[in-house]
Amino acid sequence: MFEKEQFISIEKIDLMDKTYRISTDNNISNLLESIQTNGLISPAIVKKEYDRFIIISGYKRILAINEIGSNKTLVKIVKEKETREETDFFCAKLSIIENAFYRELNLIEQAKGVSLLKKSLSIEEISLNSLFFFNTNLNTKFLGKLLKIKSMGNSIHKLILSKKLSMNNAILIKDYEPQILNAFINIFQKLRMGQNKQSEIIVNFHEIALRDDIPLLELINSSNVSEIIDHENPDENYKANLLRLYLSKKRYPELTKAYEEHKKCIKEFKLEPEIKLDPPINFEGEKYSLSFEFKNIKEFEKHVEKLIFIQKNNTFKNLFK
């Protein structure tokens, strides 16, 4: 598997070659302190290629040792296989396993790992052996998604890692032209929201632009949208909800108007918070929903009296016209 461990010159290690690197963490401060205090416990794994060495596992360890100022470091050198392809496959497996059995890989690291394995294996083969490679079971559908996000840029990867953009929504916007993609990136960098709300915003932008026959980029960069994104309120969730409301009104003006009229009527009734009167979803249908909560018979009677009272209200009757 390995040649014997030996000391090699740091200068002979190609720090620019990240062929086998899957880790997304660049912080070496803790590792630096550990090596200075305890020395190098586990040598990095490298592959010799002509007169240089390529890192298979231990990229941060090499960076830390280089930062300390050492001229040499102890490494494990991968033994060459019969063919270059076999050696590359072995190195890819080693890189993934060395990380995956030490900690849980994030989505981008998994994506990089799948991309490395895809050079030698089919998606089906990777899925069948995913427990061995990644220390977890990954189905073919999920692996296909990982390959799609691997092809996307660092800006998207950072959003996914920071949990400001879901993998599914990254895939949803990946085929847009660069300017539109960057416009969406700008929105999700500044506004925090869940996966469903992200999907809603993406779809609404697309549908409004299509219906009104205006360029999507023009809509995203419009003054109304910019004012929401750059709103003085620093709460990202607040601004996200403002954007959702704006797009919803623009896409469904009549439906929005109907909901606003409904809320206005309900407000006139001065219902207690425990009483809920909801219209049909999207006002499609004839059935309204009424529910209320109570702690005792006294509260029950109070709510019933309130409902009997509003039943005689003309505004209440207008709800069903």
Secondary structure, 3 states (H helix, E strand, C coil): CECCCEEEEHHHECCCCCCCCCCCCCCCHHHHHHHHHHCCCCCEEEEEECCEEEEEECHHHHHHHHHHCCCEEEEEEECCCCCHHHHHHHHHHHHHHHHHCCCCCCHHHHHHHHHHHCCCCCHHHHHHCHHHHHCCCCCHHHHHHHHHHHCCCHHHHHHHHCCCCCHHHHHHHCCCCHHHHHHHHHHHHHCCCCHHHHHHHHHHHHHHHHHHCCCHHHHHCCHHHHHHHCCCCCCHHHHHHHHHHHHHHHHCHHHHHHHHHHHHHHHHHCCCCCEEEECCHHHCCCCCEEEECCCCHHHHHHHHHHHHHHHCCHHHHHCCC
